[in-house]
Amino acid sequence: MKLPMLFTPRLYLREIQDKDYLDMYEYAHLSFVGPNAGWKPHISPNETRAIIKMFHDKKKIGQLGTYAIILKEQDKMIGTIELHTYIKGFKAELGYTINPEYWGKGFAVEASKKIISWGFEQLKLKRIECTSFINNNQSRRVCEKLGLIYEGIKKKSYINYDGTVHDINCFAIIDEEYFERIYNNQWW
């Protein structure tokens, strides 16, 4: 399945491409970005290229693929977003990363709203969840701004790249909640 292009007022989302590796490496090598999301910082641009290939390879096992978040104004890739751990017609997990240069500007929320809409309206999902480490307050704020429901802490639910085990916060929205918000003009 080829990912459709999606558009928001300030962004467009398209399937990540090999040419995005330098923009991705710009933030993926930073010591405070990946570990906050459960992945190790990239050690070289070539590693970033390998990660992008891995994103493409996930489609071979039934996953949807990964979007590049492109800032229209600069035509620059500023992050990634995806619905991963996808189970067709049932559920998926929202995941996103934004270049720290663009933090605090609402880009994660803007891109996530579009992906959630696509998930419910086109993919016919029943549930979309988003998890984050307990201390990742920025991700928690994104989930709150999206209006995802806090479901609690999943204890010892995530094993990190370094072998450490973490509790995670779990937020979610189900199809009825999403469509009720659409009906009541409470979704974008």
Protein Blocks (a to p, Z undefined) as FASTA:
>chain_A
ZZdddddfkbccddddfklmmmmmmmmmpmklmmmnopacdfbfklmmmmmmmmmmmmmn
opabjcddddfklopafbdcddehiaehiaccddddddfklgonlmmmmmmmmmmmmmmm
mnopabdcddddfklmklmmmmmmnopacebjcehkbccfkopacddddddddfklmmmm
mmnopgZZ
